[in-house]
Amino acid sequence: MGGLDTALQVLDLLGIAVFAASGALVASRKQLDAVGFVLIGMITGFGGGTIRDLLLGRTPLFWLKQPELPAIAAAAALVVFFFAHLIESRFKALLWADALGMALFAVLGAEIALIGGAQPWAAVLLGTVTATAGGIIRDVVCDELPLILRKEIYITAAAAAAFAYVALRLAPLPRDVALLAGIALGFGIRGAAIWRGWSLPAFKPRPARDYPDRR
């Protein structure tokens, strides 16, 4: 992981494992086989980072340079394959696993973008993409309504995590403080939304106006 020190490498590995597990939980709801679990897990774990790297022009892609990353994603997916039946509410488990992965990847994606020379606003955007794109691809492939399109606070939490991290890095504060604050904010917002059922206001259609000259 060029440019990443040990702390960020640990966060990256944890994020990949958690997102791969969340993808595998969707695979369990779709009753896929072990290969399907691994495929969906890898799509979820690597989708956002792949899009980020392509936008930054970072090649080869991060997971192609390190064979241990696909191995970790596959292992996490297979663990879920063998033990998902022990989880009563797999959808709730998916939401919480996804919330943690989202918070981790939002700050990590923002940091990688900063290392790659992106402007602060672009780093926030790329952190948000890193945190959400894998889940979008996962849900589309599995014929699920993507989480970011549901009446839930999701992409807002990812953007808040990335923004907090970048803002605190520019303050400047120690990177570890910015990491913890960004992760805590993103996970806190998303967790509160899951727990309390928060959502952003949705569009409400209104009756069409009746124009006098309408035939």
C-alpha positions as CSV (number, residue, x, y, z in Angstrom):
1,M,0.0,0.0,0.0
2,G,2.3,2.7,-1.3
3,G,2.2,5.8,0.9
4,L,0.3,4.2,3.8
5,D,1.9,3.5,7.1
6,T,1.1,0.7,9.5
7,A,-2.0,2.4,11.1
8,L,-3.6,3.1,7.8
9,Q,-2.8,-0.4,6.5
10,V,-4.5,-1.8,9.5
11,L,-7.6,0.4,8.8
12,D,-7.5,-0.7,5.2
13,L,-7.4,-4.4,6.0
14,L,-10.2,-4.0,8.6
15,G,-12.3,-2.0,6.2
16,I,-11.9,-4.6,3.4
17,A,-12.8,-7.4,5.8
18,V,-15.9,-5.6,7.2
19,F,-17.1,-4.6,3.8
20,A,-16.5,-8.1,2.4
21,A,-18.5,-9.5,5.3
22,S,-21.4,-7.1,4.6
23,G,-21.4,-8.2,1.0
24,A,-21.5,-11.8,2.0
25,L,-24.4,-11.1,4.3
26,V,-26.3,-9.8,1.2
27,A,-25.2,-13.0,-0.6
28,S,-26.7,-15.0,2.3
29,R,-30.0,-13.3,1.9
30,K,-29.9,-14.2,-1.8
31,Q,-28.9,-17.9,-0.9
32,L,-25.9,-17.9,-3.1
33,D,-23.2,-20.6,-3.1
34,A,-19.6,-20.1,-1.7
35,V,-18.3,-18.7,-4.9
36,G,-21.1,-16.2,-5.0
37,F,-20.3,-15.2,-1.4
38,V,-16.6,-14.6,-2.3
39,L,-17.5,-12.6,-5.5
40,I,-20.0,-10.3,-3.8
41,G,-17.6,-9.9,-0.9
42,M,-14.8,-8.8,-3.2
43,I,-17.1,-6.5,-5.1
44,T,-18.1,-4.8,-1.9
45,G,-14.6,-4.7,-0.5
46,F,-12.8,-3.3,-3.5
47,G,-15.5,-1.5,-5.6
48,G,-15.2,1.9,-4.0
49,G,-11.4,1.8,-3.8
50,T,-11.1,0.7,-7.4
51,I,-13.2,3.7,-8.6
52,R,-11.1,6.0,-6.4
53,D,-7.8,4.7,-7.8
54,L,-9.0,5.0,-11.4
55,L,-10.1,8.6,-10.8
56,L,-6.7,9.4,-9.2
57,G,-4.8,7.6,-12.0
58,R,-3.3,5.1,-9.5
59,T,-2.3,2.0,-11.4
60,P,-2.0,-0.9,-10.9
61,L,-5.1,-1.0,-8.7
62,F,-4.3,-1.4,-5.0
63,W,-5.7,-4.9,-4.7
64,L,-3.8,-6.1,-7.8
65,K,-0.5,-5.2,-6.1
66,Q,-1.1,-7.2,-2.9
67,P,-2.5,-10.7,-3.1
68,E,-3.2,-10.7,0.6
69,L,-6.1,-8.3,0.1
70,P,-8.2,-10.6,-2.1
71,A,-7.3,-13.4,0.3
72,I,-8.6,-11.4,3.3
73,A,-11.8,-10.5,1.5
74,A,-12.4,-14.1,0.4
75,A,-11.7,-15.4,4.0
76,A,-14.2,-12.9,5.5
77,A,-16.8,-13.9,2.9
78,L,-16.3,-17.6,3.6
79,V,-16.6,-17.0,7.4
80,V,-20.0,-15.5,6.8
81,F,-20.9,-18.4,4.4
82,F,-20.3,-20.9,7.2
83,F,-21.8,-18.9,10.1
84,A,-24.4,-16.5,8.7
85,H,-27.2,-19.0,9.7
86,L,-26.3,-18.3,13.3
87,I,-27.3,-14.6,12.9
88,E,-31.1,-14.2,13.4
89,S,-31.4,-10.7,11.9
90,R,-28.9,-10.7,9.0
91,F,-30.3,-7.4,7.6
92,K,-29.5,-5.7,10.9
93,A,-26.1,-7.2,11.0
94,L,-25.6,-6.0,7.4
95,L,-26.5,-2.5,8.3
96,W,-24.1,-2.3,11.3
97,A,-21.2,-4.0,9.4
98,D,-21.8,-1.7,6.5
99,A,-21.8,1.4,8.8
100,L,-18.4,0.5,10.2
101,G,-16.9,-0.2,6.8
102,M,-18.4,3.0,5.5
103,A,-16.8,5.1,8.3
104,L,-13.4,3.4,7.9
105,F,-13.3,3.7,4.1
106,A,-14.5,7.4,4.1
107,V,-11.5,8.6,6.1
108,L,-9.1,6.1,4.4
109,G,-10.2,7.2,0.9
110,A,-9.8,10.8,1.8
111,E,-6.3,10.2,3.1
112,I,-5.3,8.3,0.0
113,A,-6.7,11.1,-2.1
114,L,-4.7,13.7,-0.1
115,I,-1.5,11.5,-0.5
116,G,-2.2,11.4,-4.3
117,G,-2.2,15.2,-4.5
118,A,-6.0,15.8,-4.6
119,Q,-7.4,19.1,-3.5
120,P,-9.2,19.0,-0.1
121,W,-12.7,19.2,-1.7
122,A,-11.8,16.4,-4.1
123,A,-10.4,14.3,-1.2
124,V,-13.8,14.6,0.6
125,L,-15.6,13.5,-2.6
126,L,-13.2,10.6,-3.2
127,G,-13.5,9.5,0.4
128,T,-17.3,9.5,0.0
129,V,-16.9,7.5,-3.2
130,T,-14.6,5.0,-1.6
131,A,-17.1,4.5,1.2
132,T,-20.2,4.1,-0.8
133,A,-19.5,2.8,-4.4
134,G,-18.8,-0.8,-3.4
135,G,-22.1,-1.1,-1.6
136,I,-23.9,0.4,-4.6
137,I,-22.3,-2.1,-6.9
138,R,-23.1,-4.9,-4.5
139,D,-26.8,-4.0,-4.2
140,V,-27.2,-3.5,-8.0
141,V,-25.6,-6.9,-8.7
142,C,-27.8,-8.6,-6.1
143,D,-30.9,-6.8,-7.4
144,E,-31.4,-4.8,-4.1
145,L,-32.3,-1.2,-3.8
146,P,-29.0,0.5,-2.9
147,L,-28.7,1.7,0.7
148,I,-28.0,5.2,-0.5
149,L,-31.3,5.4,-2.3
150,R,-33.4,4.3,0.7
151,K,-34.9,6.7,3.1
152,E,-31.9,6.5,5.4
153,I,-28.9,8.7,6.3
154,Y,-26.0,7.0,4.6
155,I,-24.1,8.9,2.0
156,T,-24.4,12.0,4.2
157,A,-22.7,10.1,7.0
158,A,-19.8,9.1,4.7
159,A,-19.4,12.7,3.4
160,A,-19.4,14.0,7.0
161,A,-16.7,11.5,8.0
162,A,-14.5,12.4,5.0
163,F,-15.1,16.1,5.5
164,A,-14.3,16.0,9.3
165,Y,-11.1,14.1,8.5
166,V,-9.9,16.5,5.8
167,A,-10.8,19.6,7.9
168,L,-9.0,18.3,11.0
169,R,-5.9,17.4,8.9
170,L,-5.9,21.0,7.5
171,A,-6.4,22.5,11.0
172,P,-3.8,21.0,11.5
173,L,-4.3,18.3,14.1
174,P,-2.4,15.1,14.5
175,R,-3.5,12.5,11.9
176,D,-4.5,9.9,14.5
177,V,-6.9,12.5,16.1
178,A,-8.4,13.2,12.7
179,L,-8.7,9.5,11.9
180,L,-10.6,8.7,15.2
181,A,-12.8,11.8,14.9
182,G,-13.7,11.1,11.3
183,I,-14.5,7.4,11.9
184,A,-16.4,8.2,15.1
185,L,-18.5,10.9,13.4
186,G,-19.4,8.8,10.3
187,F,-20.2,5.7,12.4
188,G,-22.0,7.8,15.0
189,I,-24.3,9.5,12.4
190,R,-25.0,6.2,10.5
191,G,-25.5,4.3,13.8
192,A,-27.9,6.9,15.2
193,A,-29.8,6.7,11.9
194,I,-30.1,2.9,12.1
195,W,-31.0,3.0,15.8
196,R,-33.4,5.9,15.8
197,G,-34.7,5.4,12.3
198,W,-33.6,8.9,11.1
199,S,-33.9,9.9,7.5
200,L,-33.6,13.0,5.4
201,P,-36.8,14.7,4.2
202,A,-38.2,13.0,1.1
203,F,-39.9,14.7,-1.8
204,K,-43.7,14.7,-1.4
205,P,-45.7,15.1,-4.7
206,R,-48.4,17.8,-4.7
207,P,-51.5,17.9,-6.8
208,A,-51.0,19.5,-10.2
209,R,-52.3,23.1,-10.6
210,D,-55.6,23.5,-12.5
211,Y,-55.0,26.1,-15.1
212,P,-58.2,27.9,-16.4
213,D,-57.1,27.7,-20.0
214,R,-56.3,23.9,-19.9
215,R,-58.7,21.9,-22.1
